[in-house]
Amino acid sequence: MRHARGYVTVVVGVVAALLMPASATGSQAYVEGSVGEVPNAVAVSDDGLIAASLYDAQAVALVAPEGAVRRAALDCSPADVAIAPDGATAWAVCQESEHLNVIDVASLQVSTASMNVGGLDSIVYLPAVDELIIGSLEGWVLAIDEVSGGGYVVRMRSEFPLDAPHRVTGLAPLSDGGGTYAITDGGDLLYADLEFGGQYAIIARATSERSFQSISMSPFDTALYGVVIDSSGPQVATTVEEIDMATGDARQSVPLLVADGFFSTLDLAAAYRAVYVTSGVGVETPSGLNGLLTARVDDRGQVGDVQPAPVTAAGGSGAAVSADFSRVAFGATDGRALGILIDDVPYPTAIRVTARAKGTKVTLSGTTTSMRPLTSLNVYIKDLTKKKARFAKQSKAAVVNYEGRIAWSGKAPSKRFAVYVSGDGAKSATVTVKVR
């Protein structure tokens, strides 16, 4: 992923570019390759092949795990790139073209498919549904079906109105292709429906205090992460955040200490247990300035302090995670593409609930870990005022929402009862409730 093209940034000081030993989180470098210019976007396959878009060269560089670099020539300057999990096909989009570029990795041959929309600027592949999601500077978001079969059929278009144009430059789609969060070149946060008619919503307008620079959806679609800029003060303040998907506010944030408070081009990609960030200007970390970064994510989706990645560069130009979450690719401002292996697996599924009762009504609320939205969970209640009572499954289920939370209400069986929730391989602790 990326959010820049024809890459230009200010670098403060000089930081040596080198490979570092494995980090404490188990990540380690596996490849670096010189691609000839600053890549403005990267993508990585499950077997470690890195695709890097080269704006000036009008090409996509393909960096093999052993370090060999090949180029697929295009007829336009790519703004973004994606790659299939098996590494057989890569895709690139260009702002000056309405065509999707389809790259056969083995032969380096490039074919095109018309999208009938210009200003193509961002692209994401969704392996769960075999679709491409494409964003356009002309205000369109497209869902492209029949990808593996080569059909490239536009399944749905979401268009933002011409009287309020939104130049879409970044995407964070849901894994089922039903919709996508998007950001604009002005820093707005939007949502585009790609299932029921293509409607859109403006989640948050950019202000001097809050402008969205990059976004990425968590693997279970229950957390939206982003890099946010506050330029209202004498120095630019930058944070990595878990974003409230309904309002665009920060649910939680950590500072990103960009050197000397400069504005920097930033990118972010989310995995199960970490987010990976690049900054065009070095960021202050415990081991010095680095443009390639990571932050741990805990089992409740909270982001930890920003740390250096196990590779380093004076500046970064893009970050991407493979579909199986085994590898991360970085672009660097010294013209390299770098890859690291990551030990990233989902946290065990878990359910946490609290309960209260008033009169005859009982209300449950809680959070989940590693469960997808709309997962149905069973609620069990036992009347503690009766001898030999057993837990009874309630007819109404609790459903996980798009932030990994659950809410449920039902009838209290007595003045004192016990309740628990289970499903998807997990069971909450049993909670005893007394009616007030």
C-alpha positions in Angstrom: 0.0 0.0 0.0 1.0 3.6 -0.3 -0.2 7.1 -0.5 2.4 9.0 -2.6 3.6 9.0 -6.1 6.6 10.7 -7.7 7.9 10.4 -4.2 9.3 13.6 -2.6 10.1 14.0 1.1 12.4 15.9 3.4 15.0 13.8 5.2 16.7 15.3 8.3 20.2 14.0 9.1 21.7 10.9 7.7 20.9 7.3 8.9 22.9 4.4 7.6 20.8 1.8 5.7 21.5 -1.7 6.9 19.8 -5.0 7.9 19.4 -5.5 11.6 19.1 -8.7 13.6 15.8 -10.3 14.5 13.6 -8.3 16.8 12.2 -9.4 20.1 8.9 -10.2 18.4 10.4 -12.9 16.3 10.6 -10.8 13.0 13.6 -11.1 10.8 14.8 -9.8 7.5 14.7 -12.2 4.5 15.4 -10.0 1.5 16.4 -6.6 0.3 16.7 -5.5 -3.3 17.6 -2.2 -5.1 14.8 -1.3 -7.5 16.4 1.8 -9.0 14.1 4.5 -7.5 12.0 5.2 -4.5 9.0 2.7 -4.8 5.8 4.6 -4.2 3.9 1.3 -3.3 4.7 -2.2 -2.4 2.9 -5.5 -2.1 4.1 -9.0 -1.0 2.9 -12.5 -1.8 2.7 -15.4 0.7 6.0 -16.8 -0.6 7.8 -13.5 -0.3 7.8 -12.0 -3.8 7.7 -8.2 -3.5 6.0 -6.1 -6.1 7.2 -2.4 -6.1 5.6 0.3 -8.2 8.1 2.6 -9.9 6.5 5.9 -11.0 9.4 7.4 -13.0 10.4 4.2 -14.7 6.8 3.3 -15.6 7.3 -0.2 -14.3 6.6 -2.7 -11.5 9.8 -4.2 -10.0 9.5 -7.8 -8.8 11.9 -8.7 -6.0 12.3 -12.5 -5.5 13.0 -13.9 -2.0 16.6 -14.6 -3.0 17.1 -11.0 -4.0 16.8 -11.1 -7.8 15.0 -8.1 -9.3 13.1 -8.1 -12.6 10.9 -5.4 -14.1 7.5 -5.5 -15.9 7.2 -2.4 -18.2 4.0 -0.5 -18.3 2.7 2.3 -20.6 1.9 4.6 -17.6 3.3 5.6 -14.2 1.9 3.3 -11.5 0.4 4.8 -8.4 -0.3 1.6 -6.6 0.3 -2.1 -6.8 -1.2 -5.4 -5.5 -0.2 -9.0 -5.8 -1.9 -12.4 -5.6 -1.1 -14.6 -2.6 0.5 -17.2 -4.9 2.7 -14.6 -6.5 1.5 -15.5 -10.0 -0.2 -12.2 -10.9 0.4 -8.6 -9.9 -1.9 -5.6 -10.7 -1.0 -1.9 -11.0 -3.1 1.2 -11.5 -2.1 4.6 -12.9 -3.6 8.0 -12.4 -3.4 8.9 -16.1 -5.1 5.7 -17.2 -8.6 4.1 -16.9 -7.0 0.7 -17.4 -6.1 -2.0 -14.8 -2.6 -3.4 -15.6 -2.5 -7.2 -15.2 1.1 -8.5 -14.9 1.9 -12.2 -15.5 4.8 -12.6 -13.1 6.4 -15.6 -14.8 6.6 -14.0 -18.3 6.5 -10.3 -17.3 3.8 -9.8 -19.9 1.3 -7.1 -19.2 -2.4 -7.0 -20.3 -5.0 -4.4 -19.5 -8.7 -4.3 -18.6 -10.7 -1.1 -18.9 -12.4 0.2 -15.8 -14.1 3.0 -17.6 -13.0 5.4 -14.9 -9.9 7.6 -14.9 -7.6 8.7 -12.1 -7.0 5.2 -10.8 -4.8 5.7 -7.7 -5.2 2.8 -5.2 -5.8 -0.9 -5.3 -6.3 -3.8 -2.8 -6.8 -7.5 -3.5 -9.2 -9.5 -1.3 -8.3 -13.2 -1.4 -11.4 -14.3 0.6 -13.7 -13.2 -2.3 -11.2 -13.0 -5.2 -11.9 -9.3 -5.8 -10.0 -6.1 -6.4 -11.1 -2.9 -4.8 -9.9 0.2 -6.7 -10.0 3.9 -5.7 -10.1 6.8 -8.2 -9.1 10.4 -8.0 -12.4 11.1 -9.8 -14.3 10.0 -6.8 -15.1 6.4 -7.6 -14.6 3.2 -5.6 -14.9 0.0 -7.7 -15.3 -3.6 -6.7 -13.9 -5.9 -9.4 -15.1 -9.5 -9.6 -13.9 -12.6 -11.5 -10.3 -11.8 -10.9 -8.7 -15.2 -11.0 -10.6 -16.2 -14.1 -9.4 -13.0 -15.9 -12.9 -11.5 -16.3 -12.3 -8.3 -14.3 -16.0 -7.5 -14.1 -17.0 -4.3 -12.3 -19.4 -5.7 -9.7 -20.2 -2.4 -8.0 -19.4 1.3 -8.2 -19.6 3.8 -5.4 -19.5 7.3 -6.7 -19.1 10.5 -4.6 -21.1 13.4 -5.9 -19.6 15.8 -8.4 -20.5 18.9 -6.4 -18.4 17.5 -3.5 -15.6 15.6 -5.2 -13.4 13.3 -3.1 -10.1 12.2 -4.6 -9.7 8.8 -3.1 -6.1 7.9 -2.3 -6.2 5.1 0.2 -8.4 2.1 0.9 -9.1 -0.1 3.9 -11.8 -2.6 2.7 -13.7 -5.2 4.6 -12.4 -8.7 3.8 -15.7 -9.8 2.3 -15.8 -6.9 -0.2 -19.0 -5.5 1.2 -17.6 -2.1 1.7 -14.4 -0.1 2.3 -13.2 2.8 4.3 -11.3 5.3 2.2 -9.2 8.4 2.7 -8.8 11.4 0.3 -5.9 13.5 -0.7 -7.4 16.2 1.6 -7.3 13.9 4.6 -11.1 13.1 4.9 -12.3 9.7 6.1 -15.1 8.1 4.1 -17.0 4.8 3.9 -18.2 3.4 0.6 -20.8 0.6 0.5 -20.0 -2.0 -2.2 -22.9 -4.4 -1.6 -26.3 -2.5 -1.3 -26.4 0.1 -4.1 -23.0 1.8 -3.7 -24.0 4.5 -1.2 -21.3 6.4 0.6 -20.9 8.3 3.9 -18.5 11.0 5.0 -17.2 9.7 8.4 -15.0 12.7 9.3 -13.9 15.8 7.5 -10.2 16.7 7.7 -9.3 19.7 9.9 -6.0 21.3 10.8 -6.2 19.3 14.1 -7.1 15.9 12.5 -6.2 14.7 9.0 -6.0 11.0 7.9 -2.9 10.0 6.1 -3.1 6.2 5.9 -5.6 3.6 7.0 -5.7 -0.2 7.3 -8.3 -2.7 8.4 -7.5 -5.4 11.0 -7.6 -9.0 9.7 -10.9 -9.7 11.5 -12.5 -6.5 10.3 -13.1 -5.3 13.9 -10.5 -2.5 14.1 -9.6 0.3 11.8 -6.0 1.6 12.2 -4.6 4.8 10.9 -1.9 7.5 10.9 -3.3 10.9 11.8 -1.7 14.3 11.5 -2.3 17.4 13.7 -0.8 20.4 11.9 -2.5 23.1 14.0 0.6 23.8 16.2 4.1 25.1 15.4 5.2 21.5 14.7 3.3 18.7 13.1 2.1 16.1 15.6 1.6 12.5 14.3 -0.2 9.6 15.9 -0.9 5.9 15.2 -4.5 5.2 16.2 -7.3 2.7 16.5 -10.1 4.7 14.9 -13.7 4.7 15.8 -15.3 3.4 12.6 -18.6 5.3 13.2 -17.2 8.8 14.1 -13.5 8.8 12.9 -12.4 9.8 16.5 -9.5 8.1 18.1 -10.4 5.2 20.3 -6.8 4.9 21.3 -3.5 6.5 20.0 0.2 6.5 20.4 2.6 9.2 19.3 4.8 8.9 16.2 7.8 11.1 16.9 8.8 12.2 13.4 12.2 13.9 13.4 12.0 17.7 14.2 8.2 17.6 13.8 8.4 17.7 10.0 5.5 16.6 7.8 6.2 13.2 6.4 4.6 10.9 3.8 3.2 8.0 5.9 1.8 4.5 5.3 0.5 1.7 7.5 -0.5 -2.0 7.2 -2.2 -4.1 9.9 -1.6 -7.7 10.9 -3.0 -9.8 13.7 -0.5 -8.7 16.5 1.1 -5.6 15.0 0.8 -2.7 12.7 3.7 -1.7 10.4 4.4 1.9 9.5 6.6 3.8 7.2 7.6 7.4 7.4 9.4 9.4 4.7 11.3 11.1 7.5 13.0 9.2 10.2 11.0 8.6 13.4 12.6 8.7 16.9 12.8 5.2 18.4 14.7 3.7 21.3 17.5 2.7 18.9 17.6 5.9 16.9 15.9 7.3 13.8 14.2 4.9 11.5 11.7 5.2 8.7 10.5 1.6 9.0 8.5 0.9 12.2 6.2 -1.5 14.0 3.8 -1.3 17.0 2.4 -4.3 18.9 -1.4 -4.8 18.9 -2.8 -6.6 22.0 -5.7 -9.1 22.1 -8.2 -6.3 22.4 -6.9 -4.3 19.4 -5.0 -1.7 21.4 -1.8 -0.3 19.8 1.5 -0.3 21.8 4.4 2.0 21.6 6.1 2.5 18.2 9.4 0.5 17.8 11.9 0.2 15.0 11.3 -2.6 12.5 14.0 -5.3 12.2 15.2 -3.5 9.1 16.1 0.1 8.9 16.3 3.0 6.4 16.5 6.8 6.6 12.9 6.9 5.3 10.1 4.6 4.2 7.8 4.9 1.3 5.2 2.1 1.7 4.3 -1.0 3.8 2.3 -4.1 3.0 1.5 -7.5 4.7 1.0 -10.8 2.8 -2.4 -12.5 2.7 -1.3 -15.2 5.1 0.3 -12.6 7.5 3.7 -14.3 7.3 5.6 -11.5 5.7 5.9 -7.7 5.5 7.3 -5.6 2.7 8.7 -2.1 3.0 9.7 0.5 0.4 12.6 2.7 1.4 13.6 6.2 0.2 17.0 5.0 -0.8 15.4 2.9 -3.6 15.2 -0.5 -1.9 12.4 -2.9 -1.3 12.9 -4.9 1.9 11.0 -7.9 3.3 10.8 -9.4 6.8 9.3 -12.7 8.1 6.9 -12.2 10.9 5.6 -14.6 13.6 2.0 -13.3 13.4 -0.9 -15.5 14.2 -4.4 -14.7 15.5 -4.9 -14.4 19.3 -7.0 -17.3 20.7 -10.7 -16.6 20.4 -12.1 -15.1 23.6 -15.3 -13.6 25.0 -15.5 -11.2 28.0 -18.9 -10.2 29.3 -20.4 -8.1 32.1 -24.1 -8.4 33.1 -26.6 -6.4 35.1 -30.3 -6.8 35.8 -33.1 -4.3 36.7 -36.6 -5.5 37.3 -37.2 -8.3 34.8 -34.6 -7.3 32.3 -31.1 -8.5 32.0 -28.5 -6.8 29.9 -25.1 -8.2 28.7 -22.3 -6.3 27.2 -18.8 -7.5 26.3 -15.9 -7.7 23.9 -14.4 -10.5 21.8 -11.0 -11.4 20.4 -10.4 -12.9 17.0 -14.0 -13.1 16.0 -15.5 -11.7 12.8 -18.4 -9.3 12.7 -21.8 -10.9 12.7 -20.6 -14.0 14.5 -23.6 -15.5 16.4 -22.9 -16.4 20.1 -25.2 -18.4 22.4 -26.3 -17.0 25.7 -26.9 -19.4 28.6 -28.7 -18.5 31.9 -29.3 -20.6 35.1 -31.8 -19.7 37.8 -29.8 -19.8 41.1 -32.9 -19.7 43.2 -33.9 -23.2 42.1 -32.2 -26.5 43.2 -30.7 -28.6 40.5 -31.3 -25.9 37.9 -29.3 -26.1 34.7 -28.1 -23.6 32.2 -30.7 -22.9 29.5 -29.8 -21.7 26.1 -31.7 -18.5 25.3 -33.6 -18.3 22.0 -32.0 -14.9 21.1 -28.3 -15.0 20.3 -25.7 -12.3 20.9 -24.0 -11.0 17.7 -20.5 -9.6 17.3 -20.6 -6.1 15.9 -18.0 -4.4 13.6 -15.9 -3.3 16.5 -15.7 -6.8 18.1 -18.3 -6.0 20.8 -21.5 -7.7 21.8 -24.7 -6.4 23.4 -27.7 -8.6 24.5 -30.8 -8.2 26.5 -33.4 -10.6 27.7 -35.7 -11.6 30.6 -34.2 -12.3 34.1 -35.5 -15.7 35.4 -35.4 -14.7 39.0 -33.8 -12.3 41.6 -30.5 -14.2 41.3 -29.1 -16.1 38.3 -25.9 -16.9 36.4 -25.0 -16.3 32.8 -22.3 -17.0 30.3 -21.8 -16.6 26.5 -20.2 -19.2 24.2 -19.5 -19.8 20.5 -16.8 -19.9 17.8 -14.7 -22.1 20.1 -14.7 -19.8 23.1 -16.6 -19.4 26.3 -16.8 -16.4 28.7 -16.5 -16.7 32.4 -19.7 -17.2 34.2 -21.2 -14.1 35.8 -23.6 -14.1 38.8 -26.2 -11.4 38.7 -28.5 -10.1 41.4 -31.6 -8.2 40.3 -31.7 -4.6 41.7 
